[in-house]
Amino acid sequence: MDMLTAKEITDNYFNWVKSNYNFSKLKNSGNIDIQTPFIDNFGDSISFIVKLENDQLIVTDEGYTIWNLSTMGHNVTRKKTHRRLILDSLLKSENAILSDNNELKINVRKNNIGQAIHDMTQLVIKINDMTMLSSSNVKNIFYDEALEYFNKNADIYRKLPSFQITGKSQLSHKIDFGFFTKDGVKLVKLHNTLTRNTIESAIVTLVDTSDYRLENYQETEKLCLLINGIDKSKITTDNHIESLAQYNIDIIDFTDKQDVRLKLSS
């Protein structure tokens, strides 16, 4: 299969967004219901609402995400647990809060509503990924573990700290690390697991930031996903890797330090 051109990817992406995000006004409350193309652990569309609360515009999942996890036996809100530490880290990264009744909320101004919808989508995807973690993996917050590893091996890894890129949509996309490698600049996003949502999120970042990357890197940099352990025994894993390869997105298994060094060292 031939590599797609940047314009083909861009056109395909924006057509996909227009076709797969659904917005509707709820009759009783007047709130706006948002159905995304991403799937939760029950196989349902990830959704949330935009509402006005005490003269403040809010994007909220109305508590569904945490309730969903609890029905599957995952308590992520109990204080002083490793899962709660991960949850708090995710909330902070997307400028969100957890209410007393376990709603995920983002307070927003009208001119930033698109960014808030994007941030809430990413937050729910990442929280849903927590159900894929084994008890041993939960003992570490992945970003902190990765940061510690790269800092301890600063002699072989030349990295930039996390930063954000504004895309054509005017949404900001978080890049967890930038690396200067022997093969050029690589932009790295971290995910605990490799899922369909992970893939779609990565493609969104790649396509939406193409103008910025063309201006700053001549689009010669590579986007990589650093995954906290890849189960290569699953048939879907090969399919996920093949899907990302079509967009020139590389997958690196953080547990395979030899592969990490091969692809990210300077």
C-alpha positions in Angstrom: 0.0 0.0 0.0 1.3 3.5 -0.9 1.9 6.1 1.7 -1.0 8.7 1.8 -0.1 12.3 1.1 -0.5 15.0 3.8 -3.5 16.5 2.0 -5.2 13.1 1.6 -4.8 12.5 5.4 -6.0 16.0 6.3 -9.1 15.7 4.1 -9.9 12.3 5.3 -9.5 13.4 9.0 -11.8 16.4 8.8 -14.4 14.5 6.9 -14.2 11.8 9.6 -14.7 14.4 12.4 -17.7 16.0 10.7 -19.3 12.6 10.1 -18.7 11.0 13.4 -19.2 13.6 16.1 -22.9 14.2 16.8 -24.3 17.2 18.7 -27.9 17.4 19.9 -29.9 19.6 22.2 -31.7 17.7 25.1 -35.3 18.8 25.2 -35.9 18.8 28.9 -32.7 20.5 30.1 -31.6 22.5 27.1 -28.1 21.0 27.5 -26.0 19.9 24.5 -25.4 16.2 24.2 -22.1 15.2 22.5 -21.6 11.7 21.0 -18.0 11.0 20.0 -16.8 8.3 17.7 -14.7 6.7 20.4 -15.8 3.6 22.3 -15.9 2.9 26.0 -15.5 -0.4 27.8 -19.1 -1.4 27.3 -18.9 -0.8 23.5 -20.9 2.4 23.8 -20.0 5.7 22.3 -18.0 8.0 24.7 -20.4 10.9 25.4 -20.8 13.9 27.6 -22.8 17.1 27.8 -22.2 20.8 27.8 -24.4 22.7 30.3 -24.7 26.0 32.1 -24.3 25.7 35.9 -24.3 28.7 38.2 -23.5 31.0 35.2 -20.5 28.7 34.4 -20.3 26.7 31.1 -19.2 23.2 32.0 -18.4 20.0 30.0 -19.2 17.0 32.1 -19.7 13.2 31.8 -22.3 13.4 34.6 -20.5 10.7 36.5 -20.8 8.0 33.9 -17.1 7.2 33.5 -16.4 6.5 37.1 -19.7 4.6 37.5 -18.8 2.5 34.5 -15.4 1.6 36.0 -17.0 0.7 39.4 -19.5 -1.7 37.8 -16.5 -3.5 36.4 -14.9 -3.8 39.8 -12.4 -0.9 39.4 -12.4 1.6 42.3 -10.2 4.5 41.1 -11.5 7.2 43.5 -10.4 5.7 46.9 -7.9 8.0 48.5 -4.2 7.1 48.9 -4.3 4.3 46.3 -2.1 4.0 43.2 -5.2 4.1 40.9 -6.3 7.4 42.5 -2.8 8.8 42.0 -3.1 7.9 38.3 -6.6 9.4 38.1 -5.4 12.7 39.8 -2.5 12.8 37.3 -4.9 12.5 34.3 -7.2 15.1 35.7 -4.4 17.5 36.1 -3.1 16.9 32.6 -6.5 17.8 31.0 -7.4 20.7 33.4 -10.3 18.8 34.8 -11.8 18.2 38.2 -13.6 15.3 39.9 -16.8 16.5 41.7 -18.1 15.1 45.0 -20.5 12.9 43.1 -17.7 11.6 40.8 -18.5 13.8 37.7 -15.6 14.6 35.4 -15.9 18.4 34.8 -14.1 21.0 32.8 -15.0 24.6 33.4 -14.8 26.5 30.1 -15.3 29.8 28.4 -17.4 30.0 25.2 -14.4 30.7 23.0 -12.6 27.6 24.3 -15.5 25.1 24.1 -13.9 23.1 21.3 -10.7 22.6 23.3 -12.7 21.5 26.3 -14.5 18.9 24.2 -11.2 17.6 22.9 -9.7 17.5 26.4 -12.7 15.7 27.9 -12.6 13.1 25.1 -8.9 12.4 25.7 -9.5 12.3 29.5 -12.2 9.7 29.2 -10.2 7.6 26.8 -7.2 7.6 29.3 -9.4 6.8 32.3 -11.0 3.9 30.4 -7.5 2.6 29.7 -7.0 2.1 33.4 -9.2 -1.0 33.3 -6.5 -2.6 31.1 -3.8 -2.2 33.8 -2.6 -5.2 35.7 -2.2 -4.8 39.5 1.6 -4.7 39.0 1.3 -1.9 36.4 -0.9 0.1 38.6 1.9 0.4 41.1 3.6 2.9 38.8 2.3 6.1 37.2 3.6 5.6 33.7 4.7 9.1 32.9 6.7 9.4 36.2 8.3 6.0 35.5 9.2 7.0 32.0 10.5 10.4 33.1 12.7 8.8 35.8 14.1 6.3 33.3 15.1 8.9 30.7 16.5 11.2 33.4 18.7 8.4 34.8 19.9 7.7 31.3 20.4 11.3 30.1 23.8 10.4 28.6 22.0 8.4 25.8 18.6 10.2 25.6 18.4 13.9 24.5 14.8 14.9 25.3 12.5 17.9 25.6 9.9 18.0 28.4 6.2 17.9 27.6 4.8 20.6 25.4 1.6 21.4 23.4 1.1 21.9 19.7 -1.9 23.9 18.3 -3.5 22.2 15.3 -5.5 23.4 12.4 -8.6 23.0 14.4 -7.1 25.4 17.0 -7.1 22.5 19.5 -4.0 21.9 21.6 -2.4 18.5 21.5 -0.1 17.4 24.3 3.3 15.8 23.3 4.8 14.0 26.4 8.4 14.1 25.1 10.4 15.2 22.2 13.6 13.3 21.4 16.6 14.2 19.3 17.7 10.9 17.9 20.2 9.6 15.4 17.2 9.4 13.0 16.0 12.9 13.6 13.4 14.5 15.9 10.7 12.2 17.3 7.6 13.3 19.1 6.4 10.9 21.7 2.9 10.4 23.3 2.5 8.0 26.2 -0.3 5.5 26.6 -0.8 2.7 29.1 -2.3 0.4 26.6 -2.6 0.0 22.8 -6.3 0.2 21.9 -8.5 1.4 19.0 -9.0 4.6 20.9 -5.3 5.0 21.3 -4.8 4.6 17.5 -7.6 7.1 16.6 -6.3 9.6 19.1 -2.8 9.4 17.7 -4.0 9.8 14.1 -6.0 12.9 15.2 -2.8 14.4 16.6 -0.8 13.6 13.6 -3.2 15.1 11.1 -4.4 18.1 13.0 -0.8 19.3 13.7 0.6 18.9 10.2 0.9 22.6 9.5 2.8 23.3 12.7 5.1 20.4 12.0 5.7 21.5 8.4 6.7 25.0 9.6 8.9 23.8 12.5 10.3 20.5 11.4 9.5 20.3 7.6 7.4 17.3 8.7 10.5 15.3 8.9 9.9 14.3 12.5 8.2 11.1 13.4 5.3 10.6 15.8 5.8 7.7 18.2 3.5 6.0 20.8 5.3 4.7 23.9 3.2 2.0 25.3 3.5 0.6 28.8 3.7 -3.1 27.7 2.3 -4.6 24.5 0.5 -7.9 24.4 1.8 -9.4 21.1 -0.2 -12.6 21.6 -3.4 -10.7 20.6 -4.4 -10.7 17.0 -5.6 -7.1 17.3 -2.1 -6.0 18.3 -0.8 -6.7 14.8 -3.8 -4.9 13.3 -3.2 -1.9 15.5 0.5 -1.7 14.5 -0.4 -2.0 10.8 -3.0 0.7 11.0 -0.5 3.1 12.6 2.2 2.2 10.1 0.1 3.5 7.3 0.4 7.0 8.9 4.1 6.5 9.6 3.4 6.3 13.4 5.9 4.1 15.3 5.0 2.0 18.3 7.6 1.4 21.1 7.1 -1.0 24.0 8.5 0.7 27.1 9.1 -2.7 28.7 11.5 -3.5 25.9 14.4 -1.2 26.8 16.5 -2.4 23.9 13.8 -1.2 21.5 13.5 2.0 23.4 17.2 2.7 23.1 17.2 1.7 19.5 14.5 4.1 18.5 14.9 7.0 20.9 18.6 7.3 21.8 20.7 10.1 20.4 
